[in-house]
Amino acid sequence: MTQPLEIERKYLIAYPDVAALKARCSAVYDMEQTYLLSAPGVTARVRRRVGEKEEFFHTEKERINARTHVERERIITREEYEQLLLQRDEKAFPIAKTRYCLPHEGFTFEIDVYPFWKRVAVMEGELESEDQHYTLPE
């Protein structure tokens, strides 16, 4: 069976003009992300995402190399989310962020703006292969 791969590129960018960004985005989500205790080599988390509706996700990632992970993600219920929160990693603080989904030349770049950073944000794009060509948005 083929493993679900996540191939991504992440960039630290200047803090965006949020009003201008929001006007260009296909979706905007407020998110809370909590890391869970997990096996060595595996990163596990739960995420609460609020946009047009509230959704919950459980994700596990295993690194293959610097650019690629095996990613297993599933939508969960609020009850499962609350149950999984009992397994939180006390050494890792929950993260709040707003995610802006920016379509650009056939890709959707995700720009995460964090309340604790006012000078920078994180932009990522997911690829279908490690050598796939793409251009960054302005």
NUKEVEX-277274 format. One record per atom (N, C-alpha, C): x, z, y. Coordinates in steps of 0.001 Angstrom, whole numbers, plus 500000, padded with zeros to 6 digits. Example, Ala and Ser with C-alpha at 12.3 -4.5 7.8 and 13.67 -1.06 7.14 Angstrom:
2
513190507800494310 512300507800495500 513200507800496700 512850507080497750 513670507140498940 512900507870500030 
This chain:
138
500840500000498821 500000500000500000 500885500000501242 500529499206502237 501276499122503488 500971500343504351 502015500918504922 501853502063505811 501449501579507205 500585502333507903 500225501952509277 501377502252510228 501980501204510789 503142501377511652 502737501438513123 503461502246513858 503338502282515306 504695501884515865 504719500750516551 505945500250517172 505678500276518667 506394501127519377 506096501293520792 507357501312521638 507153501000522899 508201501114523908 507655502029524990 508452503018525386 508043503962526422 508981503846527612 508404504015528796 509161503920530039 508785505064530959 509767505656531595 509534506615532655 509412505798533933 508277505905534619 508018505077535799 507750505964537015 507832505360538195 507476506078539417 505994506445539353 505654507555539972 504257507995539988 503404506892540611 502364506440539912 501588505301540413 500590505703541494 500146504701542246 499018504855543149 497785504902542242 497260506089542019 496209506291541024 494941505512541377 494561505454542646 493355504716543034 493511503226542729 494665502652543049 494915501234542768 494982500992541257 495598501900540540 495711501774539089 494329501822538440 493515502770538873 492173502926538307 491351501646538477 491523500967539607 490783499727539873 491197498608538916 492405498646538377 492915497604537481 492721497917535998 492327499151535683 492310499604534286 490995499309533574 491121499106532265 489950498867531421 489309500175530974 490057501271531011 489525502583530621 490433503671531195 489838504823531440 490571506001531902 490065507185531084 490998507988530571 490650509141529747 491378510383530233 490673511507530227 491325512807530367 491569513303528955 492789513795528713 493163514163527348 493819515529527295 493564516217526191 494260517456525854 494865517244524475 496148517518524357 496881517266523114 497559518549522675 497335518932521420 497922520158520882 498691519820519612 499946520238519564 500773519999518376 500504521062517331 500556520632516071 500253521507514938 501508521769514115 501467522833513340 502529523073512367 502485521933511354 503655521455510940 503685520325510016 504953520366509177 504979519518508172 506134519430507279 507346518891508045 508560519191507586 509757518640508236 509689517112508289 510057516551509436 510051515102509605 508702514518509988 507691515367510069 506345514917510425 505921515617511709 505338514868512619 504750515440513826 503242515322513680 502552516438513825 501089516447513704 500494516973515003 499348516403515375 498682516853516597 497183516606516487 496447517285517348 495042516984517572 494892516638519045 493915515808519317 493715515349520686 492220515329520987 491892515853522145 490532515749522691 490605514735523818 489743513711523753 489777512625524743 488383512486525360 488346512534526686 487073512417527393 487138511213528317 486231510283528091 486061509102528933 484570508950529131 484032507843528649 482577507690528681 481916508662527715 482666509085526703 482179510093525758 483353510976525352 483064512056524685 484099512971524195 484411512616522745 485718512470522437 486152512134521079 487308513035520686 487505513196519371 488552514048518835 489330513265517782 490668513477517770 491546512746516854 492541513695516207 492912513382514965 494010514053514269 495032512972513947 496292513217514306 497352512220514126 498562512853513457 499155512136512521 500440512513511924 501383511323512059 502625511606512474 503634510560512638 504901510947511892 505520509944511261 506839510098510631 507735509009511200 508881509400511727 509811508444512334 510526507645511247 510548506309511423 511303505415510544 512648505110511195 512609504795512494 513819504557513286 513491504885514740 514377504578515655 514185504956517065 512966504294517704 512495503193517135 511396502451517752 510102502457516958 510125502915515722 508974502749514840 508633504041514102 507337504297513988 506808505435513237 505787504925512225 505598505695511163 504394505551510359 503392506471511030 502229505933511359 501223506727512061 499919506716511282 499420507907511027 498116508070510399 497233508804511415 496204508118511879 495319508726512878 493881508533512438 493072509571512662 491660509460512318 490822510200513350 489607509710513530 488644510394514382 488097511567513589 487972512705514249 487454513910513598 486289514461514417 485572515394513824 484470516044514522 484999517184515387 484164517658516288 484534518817517101 484844520015516199 484095520182515130 484319521298514216 485680521193513531 486040519983513067 487359519783512463 488458520049513484 488258519583514713 489215519802515797 489448521302515996 488375522045516121 488494523487516343 489164524177515157 488889523713513956 489521524279512760 491018523965512739 491385522725513071 492790522333513100 493565523060514203 492896523407515297 493560524164516362 494105525503515863 493552526009514795 494044527263514217 495440527094513630 495859525834513406 497187525537512871 498163525126513964 497855525442515217 498720525003516332 500107525590516207 501064524823516682 502450525259516729 502611526083518000 502807527367517848 502890528273519001 504118527998519872 505109527275519331 506311526947520109 506105525739521023 505015525005520818 504738523799521603 503490524041522448 503626523831523737 502503524045524641 501531522879524573 500223523136524670 499262522026524769 499562521206526028 499257519924525957 499540519007527057 498228518432527579 498067518452528892 496932517795529546 497479516574530276 496724515482530229 497144514272530929 495939513381531162 496099512448532083 495107511399532285 495763510092531864 495068509352531014 495601508082530504 494837506921531136 495606505992531699 495069504771532293 495449503610531384 494470502836530925 494707501700530031 494717500426530873 495904499839531004 496129498713531907 496354497425531125 495384496508531121 495589495215530456 496593494370531249 497495493700530512 498494492853531164 499007491818530164 498715490568530410 499224489447529614 499060489652528108 497870490007527691 497577490151526268 497898491513525676 498481492400526437 498786493761525991 497919494740526771 497796495934526245 497236497025527025 498311498094527106 498825498308528300 499806499360528531 499058500644528847 499562501745528329 498959503051528580 499874503811529532 499316504232530648 500070504986531642 499532506405531651 500392507359531308 500013508763531253 500518509480532492 499588510105533197 499883510867534400 499646512338534058 500661513152534290 500620514566533938 500454515417535190 499673516494535120 499467517326536309 500727518054536771 501718518218535897 502936518945536257 504035518031536816 503805516706536811 504764515754537382 504089515032538530 504696515032539682 504129514318540827 505019513163541279 506179513004540659 507096511915541025 507145510804539985 506848511134538718 506971510152537642 505771510214536707 505642509169535894 504626509080534850 505273508372533660 504553508270532546 505063507594531354 504163506400531052 504794505251530827 504055504055530434 504541503633529052 503600503276528197 503990502782526875 503166501567526508 503787500752525676 503111499588525111 503354499560523621 502320499243522859 502455499150521407 502597497685521011 503548497436520120 503874496077519694 503463495848518245 503381494581517869 503081494236516485 504339494122515636 505501493873516292 506778493816515583 507866494321516520 508989494727515956 510070495284516772 510695494254517701 510588492977517373 511198491953518208 510182491167519053 508952491650519140 507918490972519916 508267490970521401 508092489831522044 508377489690523486 507179490157524302 507438490773525444 506400491196526370 507003491306527760 506148491311528767 506600491535530131 505892492774530666 506576493498531502 506014494722532061 505135494404533280 504075495158533454 503251494966534647 503967495496535891 503521495024537045 504091495520538324 503795496999538477 
